[in-house]
Amino acid sequence: MIVEGNIVDVFSRSIYPGKIIIEDGKIKTIEKTNLFYSNYILPGLIDSHVHIESSMLVPSRFAELVVPRGTVAVVSDPHEIANVLGVEGVEYMVKDGDQVPLKCFFGVPSCVPATDFESSGSRLDSEDVDYLLQKGAPFLAEMMNFPGVIYNDKEVWNKLNLAKKYNVPIDGHAPGLKGDDLVKYSQGGITTDHESFTINEALEKINLGIKTQIREGSAARNFEALHELIVKKPYDTMLCTDDSHPDLIIEKGHIDRLIRLGLSKGYTIFDMYQTAVINPVKHYKLPVGLLQEGDVADFIIVDSLETFNVLATYIDGKKVAEAGKVLFNIPKTNVINKFNCSSLVINDLNISAPFKNTKVKVMLAEDGELLTDEYIWETNSLEGDSLQSNIEEDILKIVVVNRYSPAKPVVGFIKNFGLKQGALASSVAHDSHNIVAIGCDDDSLLDAINGIIDSKGGIIASNSEQKLLLKLPVAGLMSTEPGDEIAQKYSEINSFVKEMGCSMKAPFMTLAFMSLLVIPSLKIGDKGLFDVNKFTFTSLFIDEK
């Protein structure tokens, strides 16, 4: 096979007309020509950190969306499905991903569950980590339990030492960590982090040997804050999405979107490729080609270096996508799940004021951020009053339901979602993926939560007139349906939620992170309201007696 065009050599930082001769899936030779070409040939793109489950698609369907956009490989942490189904879930992802050309490199989740302060569907202990590393997993995935690293938790260090034994990289996850605690964390062998929110935070980590992965996903978007690292620390920076919903991929792209963001900031194509492609390949030792003689033939063809529209994608020497469509078949895949909870009744959602003028700790959400703050709500209640959502003050009930075994739901309050009517609920709720819901009234909340329970997984939005449901039968996280269909249904539900008054750009993604007990400050799990800064449960009420 011969492919011709303007060849972008990311190592010599040069562009020249040429042709690529491919034999047995590898680049045999690259020859310069004197011809004029309007297209450009570059190495394929890599997502250096992504949870495929957050696309709501199984890996094969995820590939259907991202391969036409130039992505040839992803470094993926199957942490979400592992929290539901353990080793079985990890092996499910590997098996499904192996059926399509996209190169999926699945690490071993290091924190399942992320904490012991919530109920998960499964656990991965150090023996499970050893088993998966022996099977060839290329890295230990993000070490969320940074307190366990700092305070010498035996099981945490067993996992870190196993990664060192098998000589694989260890991904990090340490939002806001600094000073002596960060030094101790780095000594665990942590090599990356995608949770930096400021340049100074990223630089402190880089100086300790922890590379920064600039994240630009559906909810958390840090490119604007961190993009200067692309030239300030070009060999210590990578690009990732972490979480990308299918509608965003279809509308704006995947890693190609991040390339365009960088180009719009004035960075060169070579700057962007250092972070987006070269660094991930070298850091994770990925068997992915970089458009050099002898490399595996993984490359893309784009229309120009300004618009960066992907025309075709090649993996292992085969054209696998062209004109926005894949050229490979999507296999049938089975469905696995774990769901064991009964429908709720209206009294399950009741909260009574414990005393007059009760003050309530309210989660303060911020659009597009994983972080939350704490807001104090002065209710002017009487003792015994039933506390309800206050739409005028934008304070809504938030409920978390254990989906793995029957238990009383946990009810709290959240501010800044902007919802004026109805409710939304989801079985995508990081990290343990219990059911999380927000609503303006108890009837709407009950209807939404029971809708998720009846379908055994999905996302739902409902009010007194309408209900929209997207079923996610695989672990309550993913669908086996085509990505464009899921994207359309997801967009319809998002639009419906916004019609009900919600002001969030990605309401379901933000909702999913409200139960993430490892991201500051105030979060809620199926066992109670949680103060992440103190790493302990906290009361919903402030008693000033």
C-alpha positions as CSV (number, residue, x, y, z in Angstrom):
1,M,0.0,0.0,0.0
2,I,1.2,3.5,-0.8
3,V,-0.2,6.7,0.8
4,E,0.8,10.1,-0.4
5,G,0.6,13.6,1.0
6,N,2.4,16.3,2.9
7,I,4.2,14.3,5.6
8,V,4.4,15.9,9.1
9,D,7.6,14.6,10.8
10,V,7.0,15.3,14.5
11,F,10.6,14.5,15.4
12,S,12.5,16.6,12.9
13,R,9.7,19.2,13.1
14,S,9.5,19.4,9.3
15,I,6.8,19.0,6.6
16,Y,7.6,17.7,3.1
17,P,5.7,16.1,0.2
18,G,6.2,12.3,0.2
19,K,4.8,8.9,0.0
20,I,4.6,6.1,2.6
21,I,5.1,2.5,1.6
22,I,3.3,0.1,3.9
23,E,4.0,-3.6,4.1
24,D,2.6,-6.1,6.7
25,G,1.1,-3.3,8.7
26,K,4.3,-1.4,9.1
27,I,5.9,1.6,7.4
28,K,8.6,0.1,5.2
29,T,9.9,3.4,3.7
30,I,9.0,7.0,3.5
31,E,10.1,8.8,0.3
32,K,10.2,12.4,-0.5
33,T,8.5,13.5,-3.8
34,N,8.3,16.7,-5.8
35,L,4.5,16.6,-6.1
36,F,2.0,19.0,-4.7
37,Y,-0.5,17.7,-2.2
38,S,-3.4,19.4,-0.4
39,N,-3.7,16.9,2.4
40,Y,-1.4,16.2,5.4
41,I,-0.3,12.9,6.9
42,L,0.4,12.8,10.7
43,P,0.6,10.2,13.5
44,G,-2.7,9.1,14.9
45,L,-4.0,10.7,18.1
46,I,-3.9,9.4,21.6
47,D,-6.1,10.1,24.7
48,S,-3.7,9.7,27.6
49,H,-6.4,9.2,30.2
50,V,-10.0,8.4,29.7
51,H,-12.8,6.4,31.4
52,I,-14.5,4.9,28.4
53,E,-17.5,4.1,30.6
54,S,-18.2,7.9,30.8
55,S,-19.1,7.9,27.1
56,M,-22.0,5.7,28.0
57,L,-20.8,3.3,25.3
58,V,-19.0,0.0,25.4
59,P,-15.4,0.2,24.0
60,S,-16.4,-1.1,20.6
61,R,-19.1,1.6,20.2
62,F,-16.7,4.2,21.7
63,A,-14.3,3.3,18.9
64,E,-17.0,3.9,16.4
65,L,-17.1,7.6,17.5
66,V,-13.5,8.4,18.1
67,V,-11.6,6.5,15.3
68,P,-13.1,8.7,12.5
69,R,-11.8,11.7,14.5
70,G,-8.3,10.5,14.3
71,T,-7.9,8.7,17.6
72,V,-5.9,5.5,17.2
73,A,-5.3,4.6,20.8
74,V,-6.6,5.4,24.3
75,V,-5.0,4.9,27.7
76,S,-8.1,3.9,29.7
77,D,-8.9,3.3,33.4
78,P,-11.8,0.9,33.7
79,H,-12.3,2.1,37.2
80,E,-16.1,2.7,36.8
81,I,-17.1,-0.8,35.7
82,A,-14.6,-2.3,38.2
83,N,-16.6,-0.5,41.0
84,V,-19.7,-2.3,39.8
85,L,-18.3,-5.7,38.7
86,G,-14.7,-6.0,39.8
87,V,-12.3,-8.2,37.8
88,E,-15.1,-9.4,35.6
89,G,-15.8,-5.8,34.6
90,V,-12.2,-5.1,33.7
91,E,-12.0,-8.3,31.6
92,Y,-15.3,-7.4,29.9
93,M,-13.8,-4.0,28.7
94,V,-10.6,-5.7,27.5
95,K,-12.5,-8.4,25.5
96,D,-14.9,-5.9,23.9
97,G,-12.1,-3.5,23.0
98,D,-10.1,-6.2,21.4
99,Q,-12.8,-6.7,18.8
100,V,-12.2,-3.4,17.1
101,P,-9.1,-1.7,15.6
102,L,-8.9,1.1,18.2
103,K,-5.9,0.3,20.5
104,C,-7.4,0.3,24.0
105,F,-4.8,0.1,26.7
106,F,-6.6,-0.8,29.9
107,G,-4.8,-0.2,33.2
108,V,-5.6,-1.9,36.6
109,P,-7.9,0.2,38.8
110,S,-6.1,0.9,42.0
111,C,-8.9,2.2,44.2
112,V,-12.0,0.0,44.0
113,P,-13.8,1.2,46.0
114,A,-12.3,4.6,46.0
115,T,-13.1,4.9,49.7
116,D,-14.7,2.7,52.3
117,F,-17.2,5.5,53.0
118,E,-19.6,4.3,50.4
119,S,-21.1,1.0,49.1
120,S,-19.7,-0.3,45.8
121,G,-20.6,-3.4,43.8
122,S,-17.2,-5.0,44.1
123,R,-13.6,-4.7,45.4
124,L,-10.2,-5.1,43.8
125,D,-7.5,-6.0,46.4
126,S,-3.8,-6.4,45.9
127,E,-4.3,-10.0,44.8
128,D,-6.6,-8.9,42.0
129,V,-4.2,-6.2,41.0
130,D,-1.4,-8.8,40.9
131,Y,-3.6,-11.0,38.7
132,L,-4.4,-8.3,36.2
133,L,-0.8,-7.0,36.0
134,Q,0.4,-10.6,35.4
135,K,-2.0,-10.7,32.4
136,G,-0.2,-7.8,30.9
137,A,-2.0,-4.6,32.0
138,P,0.3,-1.7,31.0
139,F,-0.1,0.5,34.1
140,L,-1.6,0.9,37.5
141,A,-4.5,3.4,37.1
142,E,-5.1,6.5,39.1
143,M,-4.3,6.3,42.8
144,M,-7.2,8.3,44.2
145,N,-6.5,7.3,47.8
146,F,-3.7,9.8,48.4
147,P,-4.3,9.7,52.2
148,G,-3.6,6.0,52.0
149,V,-0.3,6.7,50.3
150,I,0.7,9.5,52.7
151,Y,-0.3,7.6,55.8
152,N,1.2,4.3,54.8
153,D,-1.9,2.2,54.3
154,K,-0.6,-1.3,53.9
155,E,-2.9,-2.4,51.1
156,V,-2.4,0.8,49.1
157,W,1.4,0.3,49.3
158,N,1.0,-3.3,48.3
159,K,-0.6,-2.2,45.0
160,L,2.1,0.5,44.5
161,N,4.9,-2.0,45.0
162,L,3.2,-4.5,42.6
163,A,3.3,-1.8,39.9
164,K,7.0,-1.3,40.6
165,K,7.6,-5.0,40.6
166,Y,6.1,-5.3,37.1
167,N,7.8,-2.0,36.0
168,V,4.7,-0.2,34.9
169,P,3.8,3.5,35.3
170,I,1.5,4.6,38.2
171,D,-1.2,7.2,37.4
172,G,-2.1,9.7,40.1
173,H,-5.1,11.6,41.2
174,A,-4.4,14.3,43.8
175,P,-6.5,17.5,43.5
176,G,-5.1,20.3,45.5
177,L,-2.4,18.2,47.2
178,K,0.8,20.2,47.9
179,G,3.8,20.6,50.2
180,D,5.0,17.7,52.3
181,D,1.9,15.6,51.6
182,L,2.6,15.9,47.8
183,V,6.2,15.0,48.4
184,K,5.2,11.8,50.2
185,Y,2.6,11.0,47.5
186,S,5.2,11.4,44.8
187,Q,7.5,8.9,46.7
188,G,4.9,6.3,46.1
189,G,6.1,6.2,42.5
190,I,3.2,8.3,41.1
191,T,4.1,9.5,37.5
192,T,1.0,11.4,36.3
193,D,-1.8,13.6,37.5
194,H,-4.9,15.0,35.6
195,E,-6.4,16.9,38.5
196,S,-4.5,20.2,38.5
197,F,-6.6,23.3,38.4
198,T,-3.8,25.9,38.3
199,I,-0.4,26.3,36.7
200,N,1.3,26.5,40.1
201,E,-0.3,23.3,41.2
202,A,0.8,21.5,38.0
203,L,4.3,22.9,38.2
204,E,4.7,21.8,41.8
205,K,3.8,18.3,40.8
206,I,6.0,18.3,37.7
207,N,9.0,19.4,39.8
208,L,8.4,16.2,41.8
209,G,8.4,14.0,38.7
210,I,4.6,13.9,38.2
211,K,3.6,14.7,34.6
212,T,0.5,16.8,34.1
213,Q,-2.3,15.6,31.9
214,I,-4.3,18.6,30.7
215,R,-7.9,17.6,30.9
216,E,-10.6,18.9,28.6
217,G,-13.7,16.7,29.0
218,S,-17.5,17.2,29.2
219,A,-17.6,18.5,32.8
220,A,-14.1,19.3,33.9
221,R,-12.3,21.6,31.5
222,N,-8.8,22.7,32.5
223,F,-7.2,23.5,29.1
224,E,-7.7,27.3,29.5
225,A,-6.0,27.3,32.9
226,L,-3.1,25.0,32.0
227,H,-2.3,25.3,28.2
228,E,0.9,27.3,28.8
229,L,2.4,24.1,30.0
230,I,2.5,22.9,26.4
231,V,5.5,25.1,25.8
232,K,6.7,25.7,29.4
233,K,7.0,22.0,30.2
234,P,6.7,20.3,26.8
235,Y,8.1,16.9,27.9
236,D,6.1,16.8,31.1
237,T,2.6,17.5,29.7
238,M,0.0,15.3,28.0
239,L,-3.6,15.8,26.8
240,C,-6.6,13.9,27.9
241,T,-10.4,14.0,28.1
242,D,-10.9,11.9,31.3
243,D,-14.7,11.9,30.6
244,S,-16.3,12.7,27.3
245,H,-20.0,12.3,26.6
246,P,-21.0,11.1,23.1
247,D,-22.8,14.3,22.1
248,L,-19.6,16.3,22.6
249,I,-17.5,13.9,20.6
250,I,-20.0,14.0,17.7
251,E,-20.4,17.8,17.8
252,K,-16.8,18.9,18.5
253,G,-14.5,15.9,18.3
254,H,-12.2,14.0,20.6
255,I,-8.4,14.7,20.9
256,D,-8.7,16.4,17.5
257,R,-10.8,19.0,19.4
258,L,-7.9,19.6,21.8
259,I,-5.4,19.9,18.9
260,R,-7.6,22.6,17.4
261,L,-7.9,24.4,20.8
262,G,-4.1,24.5,20.9
263,L,-3.7,25.7,17.4
264,S,-6.2,28.5,18.1
265,K,-3.9,29.6,21.0
266,G,-1.0,30.0,18.6
267,Y,0.9,26.8,19.4
268,T,2.4,24.9,16.4
269,I,1.3,21.5,15.3
270,F,4.7,20.2,16.6
271,D,4.0,21.7,20.0
272,M,0.6,20.0,20.1
273,Y,1.9,16.6,18.9
274,Q,4.6,16.5,21.5
275,T,2.0,16.6,24.2
276,A,-0.9,14.8,22.5
277,V,1.1,11.9,20.9
278,I,4.8,11.6,21.5
279,N,4.7,11.9,25.3
280,P,1.9,9.3,25.9
281,V,3.7,6.8,23.6
282,K,7.0,7.2,25.4
283,H,5.5,7.4,29.0
284,Y,3.3,4.4,28.7
285,K,5.6,2.6,26.2
286,L,2.7,2.1,23.8
287,P,3.1,0.0,20.7
288,V,1.7,2.8,18.6
289,G,3.4,4.2,15.5
290,L,4.7,7.7,15.2
291,L,5.1,7.9,11.4
292,Q,8.7,6.8,11.2
293,E,10.2,4.0,9.1
294,G,9.8,0.7,10.8
295,D,6.9,1.9,12.9
296,V,3.5,0.3,13.0
297,A,1.4,2.2,10.4
298,D,-0.9,4.2,12.7
299,F,-1.6,7.6,11.1
300,I,-4.2,10.0,10.0
301,I,-4.8,12.3,7.0
302,V,-6.2,15.8,7.6
303,D,-7.3,18.5,5.2
304,S,-5.1,21.2,6.6
305,L,-3.0,22.1,9.6
306,E,-5.3,25.0,10.4
307,T,-8.8,23.4,10.4
308,F,-7.4,19.9,11.3
309,N,-10.4,18.0,9.9
310,V,-9.6,14.3,9.8
311,L,-10.3,12.8,6.4
312,A,-9.1,9.2,7.1
313,T,-7.6,7.1,9.9
314,Y,-5.2,4.2,9.5
315,I,-4.4,1.6,12.2
316,D,-1.9,-1.2,11.7
317,G,-1.6,-0.3,8.1
318,K,-5.4,-0.6,7.3
319,K,-7.7,2.3,6.5
320,V,-10.3,2.0,9.3
321,A,-12.2,5.2,8.9
322,E,-12.9,7.7,6.1
323,A,-15.2,10.7,5.8
324,G,-16.4,10.5,9.3
325,K,-17.4,6.8,9.1
326,V,-15.7,3.6,10.3
327,L,-14.8,0.9,7.8
328,F,-14.9,-1.9,10.3
329,N,-17.8,-3.9,11.7
330,I,-19.1,-3.4,15.2
331,P,-19.5,-6.8,17.0
332,K,-22.4,-7.9,19.1
333,T,-21.6,-7.9,22.8
334,N,-23.2,-9.3,25.8
335,V,-24.7,-7.4,28.8
336,I,-23.4,-7.7,32.3
337,N,-24.8,-5.9,35.3
338,K,-25.3,-5.8,39.1
339,F,-28.5,-4.2,40.4
340,N,-30.3,-5.2,43.6
341,C,-32.5,-2.6,45.2
342,S,-36.3,-2.1,45.6
343,S,-38.5,0.8,44.7
344,L,-38.7,3.7,47.1
345,V,-41.8,5.1,48.7
346,I,-42.4,8.8,49.3
347,N,-41.6,8.7,53.0
348,D,-38.1,7.6,52.2
349,L,-37.4,11.1,50.9
350,N,-38.6,12.9,54.0
351,I,-36.2,15.1,56.1
352,S,-37.5,16.6,59.3
353,A,-36.0,19.8,60.9
354,P,-34.4,18.7,64.2
355,F,-35.0,22.1,65.8
356,K,-36.3,25.5,65.2
357,N,-34.5,27.7,62.6
358,T,-32.5,24.7,61.4
359,K,-29.3,25.5,59.6
360,V,-28.5,23.1,56.8
361,K,-25.1,22.3,55.1
362,V,-25.8,22.5,51.4
363,M,-23.5,21.3,48.6
364,L,-22.5,24.2,46.4
365,A,-22.0,22.9,42.9
366,E,-20.0,24.8,40.2
367,D,-20.8,24.4,36.6
368,G,-18.1,22.4,34.8
369,E,-16.2,21.5,38.0
370,L,-15.7,18.4,40.1
371,L,-15.1,20.6,43.1
372,T,-17.9,21.7,45.4
373,D,-18.0,24.1,48.3
374,E,-20.3,24.4,51.4
375,Y,-23.2,26.8,51.7
376,I,-25.2,27.3,54.9
377,W,-28.9,27.5,54.4
378,E,-31.0,29.1,57.2
379,T,-34.4,27.5,56.8
380,N,-36.5,29.4,59.4
381,S,-38.2,26.1,60.1
382,L,-40.0,24.8,63.1
383,E,-38.9,21.6,64.8
384,G,-40.5,18.6,63.0
385,D,-41.1,20.5,59.8
386,S,-40.6,18.6,56.6
387,L,-37.7,20.3,54.7
388,Q,-38.3,20.6,51.0
389,S,-36.5,22.0,48.0
390,N,-36.5,25.8,47.9
391,I,-36.7,26.6,44.2
392,E,-36.5,30.4,44.8
393,E,-33.2,30.0,46.5
394,D,-32.0,27.3,44.0
395,I,-31.7,24.8,46.9
396,L,-32.8,21.3,45.8
397,K,-32.9,17.9,47.4
398,I,-30.2,15.5,46.4
399,V,-30.7,11.8,47.0
400,V,-28.3,8.8,46.9
401,V,-29.6,5.2,46.8
402,N,-27.5,2.1,47.3
403,R,-28.2,0.0,44.2
404,Y,-26.3,-3.1,45.4
405,S,-28.4,-4.0,48.4
406,P,-31.6,-2.6,50.0
407,A,-30.9,0.4,52.3
408,K,-32.4,3.6,53.4
409,P,-31.6,6.4,50.9
410,V,-29.4,9.4,52.0
411,V,-31.0,12.8,51.4
412,G,-29.3,16.2,51.4
413,F,-29.4,19.5,49.6
414,I,-27.5,21.1,46.7
415,K,-27.4,24.6,45.3
416,N,-26.7,26.0,41.8
417,F,-28.3,23.5,39.5
418,G,-31.0,26.0,38.6
419,L,-33.8,23.4,38.1
420,K,-37.3,24.9,38.3
421,Q,-39.4,21.8,38.0
422,G,-39.1,18.0,37.9
423,A,-36.1,15.9,38.7
424,L,-33.2,14.0,37.1
425,A,-31.6,10.8,38.2
426,S,-28.7,8.6,37.1
427,S,-27.0,5.3,37.9
428,V,-23.7,6.9,36.7
429,A,-22.4,8.3,40.0
430,H,-18.7,8.3,40.6
431,D,-17.1,6.3,42.0
432,S,-19.4,3.5,43.3
433,H,-22.2,4.2,40.8
434,N,-25.1,4.1,43.1
435,I,-28.2,6.0,42.1
436,V,-28.0,9.8,42.5
437,A,-30.9,12.2,41.9
438,I,-31.8,15.9,42.2
439,G,-35.3,17.2,42.2
440,C,-37.6,20.1,42.9
441,D,-40.3,18.1,44.7
442,D,-40.5,14.6,46.3
443,D,-43.0,13.2,43.8
444,S,-40.7,14.0,40.9
445,L,-37.7,12.6,42.8
446,L,-39.5,9.4,43.6
447,D,-40.6,9.0,40.0
448,A,-37.1,9.5,38.6
449,I,-35.4,7.3,41.1
450,N,-37.8,4.4,40.7
451,G,-37.5,4.8,36.9
452,I,-33.8,4.1,37.2
453,I,-34.5,1.1,39.5
454,D,-37.1,-0.4,37.2
455,S,-34.7,-0.1,34.2
456,K,-31.7,-1.3,36.2
457,G,-29.5,1.5,35.0
458,G,-29.6,4.7,32.9
459,I,-30.2,8.4,33.1
460,I,-33.7,9.9,33.4
461,A,-35.3,13.3,33.5
462,S,-39.0,13.8,34.4
463,N,-41.7,16.2,35.4
464,S,-45.4,16.0,35.7
465,E,-45.9,16.0,32.0
466,Q,-43.0,14.0,30.5
467,K,-40.3,11.4,31.2
468,L,-37.2,10.8,29.1
469,L,-35.1,7.7,29.8
470,L,-31.8,6.5,28.3
471,K,-31.2,2.9,29.3
472,L,-27.6,1.8,30.2
473,P,-27.9,-1.9,30.6
474,V,-24.1,-2.7,30.8
475,A,-23.3,-2.3,34.5
476,G,-25.8,0.6,34.6
477,L,-23.1,2.6,32.9
478,M,-23.0,1.8,29.2
479,S,-25.1,1.0,26.1
480,T,-24.4,-1.4,23.2
481,E,-26.4,0.8,20.8
482,P,-24.7,2.9,18.2
483,G,-23.0,6.0,19.5
484,D,-24.9,8.5,17.3
485,E,-28.2,7.1,18.7
486,I,-27.0,7.4,22.3
487,A,-25.7,10.9,21.6
488,Q,-29.1,11.9,20.2
489,K,-31.0,10.5,23.1
490,Y,-28.6,12.1,25.5
491,S,-28.9,15.4,23.8
492,E,-32.7,15.2,24.0
493,I,-32.6,14.5,27.7
494,N,-30.1,17.3,28.3
495,S,-32.3,19.8,26.3
496,F,-35.3,18.6,28.4
497,V,-33.4,19.2,31.6
498,K,-32.4,22.7,30.4
499,E,-36.1,23.4,29.5
500,M,-36.9,22.6,33.2
501,G,-34.5,25.4,34.1
502,C,-31.1,23.7,34.7
503,S,-28.2,26.0,33.9
504,M,-25.5,23.4,33.8
505,K,-23.6,22.8,30.6
506,A,-23.4,19.1,31.4
507,P,-26.0,18.4,34.1
508,F,-25.7,14.7,34.2
509,M,-21.9,14.7,34.2
510,T,-21.9,17.2,37.0
511,L,-24.6,15.2,38.9
512,A,-22.4,12.1,38.6
513,F,-19.5,13.9,40.4
514,M,-21.6,15.0,43.4
515,S,-21.1,11.6,45.0
516,L,-17.3,11.5,44.3
517,L,-16.0,11.4,47.8
518,V,-12.4,12.0,46.9
519,I,-12.9,15.4,45.4
520,P,-13.3,18.4,47.8
521,S,-15.2,19.8,49.6
522,L,-18.7,18.6,50.5
523,K,-20.1,15.5,48.8
524,I,-22.8,12.9,49.4
525,G,-22.7,9.1,49.3
526,D,-25.1,6.3,50.1
527,K,-23.9,6.3,53.7
528,G,-24.2,10.0,54.4
529,L,-23.0,13.6,53.8
530,F,-19.2,13.6,53.5
531,D,-16.6,16.3,54.3
532,V,-13.8,15.5,51.9
533,N,-11.3,18.0,53.5
534,K,-11.6,16.2,56.8
535,F,-12.2,12.8,55.1
536,T,-15.1,12.0,57.5
537,F,-18.9,12.0,57.5
538,T,-20.6,15.2,58.7
539,S,-24.0,16.1,59.9
540,L,-26.5,17.7,57.5
541,F,-27.5,20.1,60.3
542,I,-25.7,22.7,62.3
543,D,-26.7,22.6,65.9
544,E,-26.2,26.0,67.6
545,K,-28.0,25.2,70.8
